[in-house]
Amino acid sequence: MMDASKHTTMERVDDSESVSKSDVPVAVSSIDGGDGRQKDTATRKFLRIIWDSLDKSPQERKFIAKVDGWILTYICVAYFVKYLDQTNVVNAYVSGMKEDLNMAGQDYNLLQTMFNIGYILGNIPSQLAMTKVRPSVWLPSLEIIWGVFVMAMAAAKNVQTLYALRFLIGFLEASAYPGVLTLLGNWYTPQELGKRSAIFISSSAVAQMFSGYLQAGLYSGMNGKHGLAAWQWLFIFDGIITVPVAAFGYMSIPDSPVNSKARWLSPEEKEMAVARMERVGRKPPAKLRWKIVPEIFKMWPVYLFSIVFGSQLIGMRIINYFPIYLKSTGLYTVEQVNIIPTGGFAIQVVTTLLYAWLSDGIGKRTPSIVIAGSLSLIGCIILSVYPEHNNAAMMAGWFLTYAQMGAAALILTKLNEILSFSNEHRLLVIGIVDTFGFVMVAWVILLTYPSGDAPKFSIGYEMAAMFFAIEIVGILAISYCSRRWKPSLPAQT
């Protein structure tokens, strides 16, 4: 294996936005295996922006490609399936489930709330469990179980059964998002993490696009087949595809570089993974100390990131009501109600990748997050005015709200980087921040989006605009605090 201490080049990292200890360059592997440091040319900087492994040594490029091939492939496919299982209720609701189960009033919102309550209760316990159980066992096992519960939704005869199943699915799915972000933080450097997190998040938008097309296809081709409605076939299909994806997870998840048992990694590659994390100050897993909990709450990141992430999560919930708006106009068929919102998810994919490339290119996360929040804020302002007789303006408002999604990946990427000094702090704070966001969502949507008022909510659009504004102010505050008071482990006495 190449001696990283002898064959090095220099890679610039912005102190205010990354994990490096100062504005001192961070050493990475040499391209030519020469006698030391290479000049960081404009060509190398450009290659790094396009794809961060292009300016590395052949050995490190091969390693990153292998890690991408296993980790990135799994998390994208798994999150694609996870989001299908989470959001298929939206497509089912507008495709006959509402009428078949006699749903009315707040029933739709309560389905979302029961999922959120389960998610809240399962989040931190799952993160803690991963300090005792290998992620390569924990994450795929929960995925198989929730896939079974998703299929069981097809057999529900009343909305109360759906409430119970949605709670259980939420409880189990709570492992996925924070667990994957923690996993990414174990294997990728700051220069690599933004793009991977964005690609990971983009898979959720692709899943929602696919769900719309799938439900439209099932409605026209499977509705009534074998005595089942199209919305029931949606749950069955989504549950079935979960199982093989989870099985792939047992093989692909490599846990942490210091304790990986992944057969697809050679001993030399495991050593390289450890060395890469050491170079950027990313600490390996250690024994969980309960005194970490008070340490966490003495630091500012847990508070500011909870506010910012919670605000964007609440604001983003507005997109769940776009299909309901479309159905209420009476202008569109069931197939069109399912397909039109997929344009918004396409916007999510494109903007998410653009935000990641911009943030990696300039070495800062904050500008991309501010741009994302501002675009969705403008969309919410348009919807607050509610120009219902101007269809183009309404559609522009709705589609602009989708521009926010990519910021979620960068917010937690920034959190991963700021807390790189301790794997346990990162793991717990990500869990706390994610949990806080869903605690807020669980009750706020009941007040801001009462189903009986759909689609013209009295305060919903204004509240979404307010939360996007809070997100923008909050991320600027985080940027300031990360320069002024950089978190670190307390001094040992």
N, C-alpha and C positions, 0 to 999 in steps of 0.2 A: 504493500500500500504506500502511496506517495506520502512523504513526511511533510505534513502541512506546516510545520514550524520552519522548514527550510525553503519550501517552494510556495511562495505567497505572492499575492498582488493585493492592491488596496481597493476597497469598495466604500464609497462615501455613504454615510447614513446620517440623516438629519436628527439631531439629538432631541428636538422637541416632538418629533413624531415617531420615534423608533426606540428600540431597546438598547442601542449602543450606549456606552457609559458617558460619552462626551462627543464632541465633534471630531474626535480622532478617528481616522479611517479604520474599518474593520477588515482584517485579513481573511482572504479566501484563497482557494487553490489557484496556482499559476496556470496559465494556458499552455505554455510551452515546456513546463517542467525545467526552466532555466535556473539561473543562479540566484534568483531572488525576486525583487519587486519589479513589476512592470508599470509603465505609465498608464494612467487611466485616460485613454484617448477618447475623442468625441465618438469614434466608431464604436468603441466598447460601451460607452454610455448609451448610445442609440440601441445597440443590440440588447442591452440589459432592459431597456424600456419595452422593446417589442416582446421579448421573452427572456426572463432573467437567467436562464441557463446557457444562453448562446455565447456569453463572454467567459465561460468557465472552462476548466481543463476538460479534455475528453473523458477522463475518469470520472470527474464530478458530474458532467453532463449525462453520462451513462447511468450514474447512480440516481440522479434526479428524475430521469426518464422512467426508470424502473419504479421509483416511489410513486410518481404520477400515475403510471400504468396500473398499479394496484390500489393505492389509497384513493386517488382522485376518481378513478373509475367507480370504485365501490361507493364512495360517499355521494357521488352525483346520482348514480342509479338508485341507491337506497333512499336518498332524500326526495328524489322524484317520486318513488313509490310512497314514501311517508306523506308527502303533500297530497298525492292522490287520495290516500286514506283519510287525510284530515279534512280536505275541502270538498270531497265528492258530495257531501250533504247539500252544498249550495246548488249544484246541478240537479241533484235528485229532487230538491224542493220545487224547482220551477219546471220539473218534467213529470209531474203527476203524483209525487209523494204527498204533497200538501193535501190534495183532494182525496187520495186513497186512505190516508190516515186521519182525515178530518182535522187537520191542523188549523189553528186560528190564533188570533191575538199575539201573545209573546212566544208562542211555541218555537218559532224559528230561532229567535234570539236565545231561548233557553237551551236549545241544542248546542249553540256556540258556547254558552256559559257553562254547561255541564262538562264539555270538553276542556274548557279553560280551568275549571276547578280541579279536574283530574290532573291536568298538566301542572298546576301549581303544587299540588300535594306530592307529585312524583318527581319534580325537578331536582331539588337538593338531595333527597335520599338517593337518587340515581347517581348524582355526581359523587356522593360519599361512597356509594357501593363500588365505584370504579377505582377507589383507592385500595379495595380489598379483592375485587374480582377483575380479572383481565378484561379490558374493553373488547377484545376479540371474542370473548365468550358472552359478556353481558349484553352488548348492543344487538348482535344478531338474534340472540335468544328472545329478547323482548319484542323484536320485530316480528318473529314468527307468531308469537302469542297475539299481538294486536291484529295481525292479518286474519287470524281465526275470528276475532271479534268483529272485524269489518264484514266478513262474509255473513256472520250471524245477523247483521242489520237487515239483510234481505228478507229474513224470516219474521221481522217485527210486525206485530198485528196492531200495535198502538204506539202513540208517541212516548208513553212512559217507558216502554222497553228501549226505545231509541235513547232516551235520557241516560239510562243505566249503561248501555253499551258505549255511548259517547264519553261518559265519565271514565270507563275502563280504558278506552282507546287513548284518551288524553293522558291518563296516568302512565301508560306504557310508552307513549310517544314522547313523553317529557325527556327521555334519555337521549333522543337523537340529536337535536340541535346543539345543546351545550356540550354533549359528549363528542361530537364531531369537531367542533371548534377547538376543544381541548386537544384532541388528537392531532389536528393540523398544527397547533402550536408546538407540539412535541417534535415535529419533523421538518418544518420549513422555517427558513430565516426571514427576517423582516422584508427583505427584497423580494421574496417569493410568496409571502403569506397573503398579500392583498389580492393578487390575481387568483390564487387558488380559492380563497374565501369567496370571491365574486363568482367564480365558475360554479362553486358549490351552491351558492344562493340562487344562481340562475336556473339551476335544475328545478327549483320549486316553481318558478314561473313557467318553465316548459311543461311541468306536470299539470299545472292549471290549464294551460292551453290544450294539452292532450285530453284532460278530463272533459273539457267542453266539446271537443270534436268526438270523443268517445261516446258521450251521452247523446249527442245529436245522432250519431250513427246507430246506437242502440235503440233510440226512440223510433227511428225509421225502419230498422231491420229486425229488431228483437222484441219489440213491445208486444206482449201477449203470448210469446212463444213459451210452450210448456207451462202455461198458466201463470207466468211471471211478467210483471210490468218491467218496462225499460229501466226504471230507477233501481229495481231489485237486481237486475243483471249487472248494473254498474257496480254495486257493492260486491257481488260475487266475483266479477272479473278483477277488481282492484285487490281483493283479498287473496286470490289465487296467485297473482304475479308477485306478491310479497314474499312467498315462501322460498322460491329459488334465489331471489336476491339476498335474503338473509343467509342462506346456505353459502353463498359466495363470500359473505362477510367473515365467516369463520376462518377462511383461508387468507383473506386479503388484509385484514386489520393487523398491523404489526405492533400494537401496544406502544411502548416507549423505546427509544434507541438503546437504553441501558438494560432493558430486560426483555427485548423482543425475542420471540420464538418463531418468527415468520420463516418458513422454509425457503421463501424466495429471496431472502437476503443472505449473502455470504458473510463470514466472519469479518472480512476486510470492509465490507460495506457497512456493517454495524459499527465498526470502529470509526469509519468516516462520518456516520450519522451523529455519533457522540461528539466527535471533534467539531462538527459544524455547529452544534448547539452550544458547545463551550465557547466558541469564538464570538457568539453574539450574546453571551451572558445568560442563556436560557438554561435554567437549573433543571436537573432530572427529578423524577418523583422521589419523595422521601416519606418517611413515616409520618402519618397525619398526627399533628400535635393539636390538642384542643385549645391551646392558648393562641392558636392562629385566629380563632374566631374574634376575641377582643382586639387583636392586632388589626384585623380587617376593618373593624368599625371605628378604629382610630385614624384611618386613612381616608382621604377625600374620594378616591376613585369609586368606591362602592356607592356613594351617595349621588355623585354627579352622573355616573354612567347609568344608574338606575333611573334617574329622571329623564336622561336623553333617550335611552333605549325604550323606556315605558312610553314616552311621548310619541316616538315614531311608530311604536307598535299600535297604540290607540288610533293615531292618525291613519295608519294603513288599513284599519278595519273598514274604512269607508268603501273600499273596492268590493267588499262582500255584498253590497247593496246595489251595485250596478245592474246585475241581471234582474233584480226585483224592479228597478226603475224601468228597464227595457220592457219587461212583461206588463207593467202597469200602463204603458202608453197604448197598448193594443195595436201597435204598428208592426209587430214582428211575430213570426211563427215560433214555436217551441225550439226548433232547430236553430233559428237565428238568435234567439235569446241565449242559447248556449255558445254559439260561435262568435258573436260580435265581441264579447269581452276578451277573447283570445288575442285580439289586437293589442289590448292593454298589456297582456303578459309578454307579447313580443317586444313592446316598448321596455318592459322591465329587463328583459334579457340584454337588449342593446345598451341601455343606459347603465346597467350594472357593470358590464364589461368596460364601457367607456370610463366610468368612475374609477375602476380599478387601475386601468392603464394610466389615467391622469395622476392618480395618487402615487403610484409607483414611479412615474416619470419625474414628478417634481419632488418626490420624497416626503410628501405631506398627505395626511388623510383628511384634514379638516376642510379644505376647499371643496373637495368632492361631496362631502356630506352636506355642506351648506348649499351647494348647487342643487342637490337632490331635494332637500327640504324646501327650497325656494320654489322649485317647479311645482311640487305638490301643493304648496301653500297657494300659489296662483290658481291652480285648479279648484281648490276648495273655496276660494273667494268667488270664483265664477259660479259655482254651485250654490253658494250662499245667496247670491243675487237671484238665482233660479230663473233664468230667462227661458221658461218652458215653451214659449212659442218660437224660440230660435233654436232649432234642433242642432245646428252646427255648433253653436256656443255651448250647449249642454254636453254634446259629445266631446268637445275639446276639453271642457272642465273635467269630465270623468276620466278621459285618457291621460290628462296631466297628473292626476292623482297616482297613477301607476309608476311615475318616475322616481318615487321614493325608495322602492324596494332595495336597490343596490346599496343604499346607505347603511342598512342594517348590518351587512357583512363588514363594512369598513369600521363601524362603531365598535364591534366586538373584536375586530382585528387590532384596532388601536388599544383596546383593553388588554388583549393578549400581549402586545408589545410592552405596554407600560408596566405590567406585572410579571415580566419575564424573570425577575429575580427569584421567583418561587413558584414551582408547579402547583403546590397546594393552594397558595393564595389565588392563582389564576383559576384553578378548578372551582373553588368555592365562590369566588366573586362572580365568575360567569354564571354559575347556578343561581346566585342571589339576584343578580341583575335580570336574568331571564325570568325568574319567578316573579319578581316585582312587576315586570311588564305585564305578565299574564294576570296577576292579581288585579291590576288596574283595569285591564281589558274586561275581566269577568263581570264587573258591575257597571263600568262606564257605558258599555254598549247598550245596556238595558235602559239607561236614562237618556242617552243621546239618540238612539235609533229604535224607538218603540215600533214594533212591526205594524201596529195599527195605523201609524202615521205615514207609512211608506207610500210613495217614494219621496214626498215633500216633508222631510223631518223639520220640526220647528227649530231645533238648535243643533242638529247633528252636523251639518256642514260647517257651521260657525265654530263648533267645538273642535272639529278636525283641523281647521285652519289654526286655531289657537295652539293645539298640540304640536303642529309642525313648526310654529313660531318658537315655542318653548325648546324644541329640539335644536333649532338653529342657534339660539342664545346659549343653550347648555353646552353644545360642542365647542363654541368659542371659549366658554369658561374653562372647559377641559384643556383646550390647547394652551391657555394661559397658565393654568395650574401645573401642567406637565413640565413647563419651563421653570416655573417659580418654585414648586415643591415636588420634586421627583420622588415617587415612593421608593422605599427600600426596606430591607429587613431591619428591625430594630437592633441596636447594638446589644451584644450579649454582655450580661453582667455576671 
